[in-house]
């Protein structure tokens, strides 16, 4: 049951995006002899994810932190995941407006990381992340 005042469509969209990113993270699990560089990864995302309440500030933060924009025609896993998420979002609620901030990548501790700045706008409710 949704909390009073919380839009069920926004909950569904947020759940879908969280699930997609969790699935992507599980598919790139490191081998036991190469432990995951958690400190370096968290540090990279901490800078990239600042200022998210304003998409222009968020984009500037990502670029200032050294993340590189991913070209729209890139055929890698990140863009495939983004395309899948956009299709599912459009399918679940065609009236939901997607806020696009871009897709970015960075190599940290020998691993390619990806970050997507996006959100949804549902009339009076806006969520960005």
N, C-alpha and C positions, 0 to 999 in steps of 0.2 A: 504494500500500500504506500503510495507516494506521500511524502510529508506535506502538510498543508502549505499551499503557496508554491510548491515546486512542480514545475511542468513535467508530466510524464514523458513527453517526446524528448525533452532534454536529457532525462535520465537514460532513455533508450540509446540516444546518440552517444552519450558519454560512455555508457557500458560497452557499446560496440567498439569505440576507439580504444578503450583500455584493453579490451580483449584482443584486438588486433595487434597491439604493441606487445602484449604479454606473449602471444603466439610467436611473434617475430623474435623476441628475446630468447625463447626456449629453443628455437631452431638454430641458434648460433652459440650453443653452449660450448665452452672451452674444454679441451681435453684436460685430464687430471694433472698431467705434467706441466701444464701451462696455466697456472691459476689466473683467475679473472682479475684484472687491474682495477678493482672497485674504486680506490681513492682517486685515480686519474680520471676514470670515467665520470664519477660523481662531480668532480671539479669542473670538467668540460661542460657538463649539463647545467651546473649551478650558474655559470655565467650566461649560458645560452638561454636559460629560462627566466631571466630577470626582466622586469618591466612588461610582463605579459598582459597587463590590463590595458595597455595601449599598443596596438599592433605595429605602429611606426617605431616606437621605442624598442619593442621586442626584436624587430628586424635589425635595427641598428646594433643592439646588444649581441645578437648572433654573429653578425659580420665583424664587429669589433673584437669578438672572442676568437676570431680566426676560422670560423666555419665558412665553407664554400657553398654557394648555391648549386643545386643539382639541376642540370638542364631538363626542361620539360620532356625532351625526347629520349632521356636516359631510359635504358631497358633493365636496370638493376632491380634488386629486391625491394628497395625503399619505394621506388616509383610504382612498382606493381602493387605493393601494399596500399599506397595512397589511392591508386585508381580503384582498387577493390573497395576501400572504405568509402570513397565518394559515390560509387555505384550503389552500395548498400544504403547509404544515407539518403540518396535520391529515391531509391525504391521504397524505403520505409516512410518517408514523408516528403513528397515533392514540394511542399510549401516552405520547407525549412531552407533558410538562406545560409550557404556556407561562406565563412569568412576565411579567405586564403591569405596566408602570410609567407608561404614558400617552404621549400624543402632544402635542407642543407646537410652537408657531410663534413666529417673531419676524421683524420686518422689519429688515434690516441693509443699509445703503448702497442703499436703494431696492429690495431684493430680499427676497421672502418665503422664509425658511428654515424647515425642519421638522426636528424631532428626535423620535425614538421611543426610549423607554426600554423594553427588554424583555429577555427571556432564555428559556432552556429549562432544564428540570430533567429529567435522565435518571437516575433512581434515585440513584446515588452521584456523579453528575457534574452540576455546575451551571455555566452560562455566562450572563453578563449583559453587556449592552452598550447 
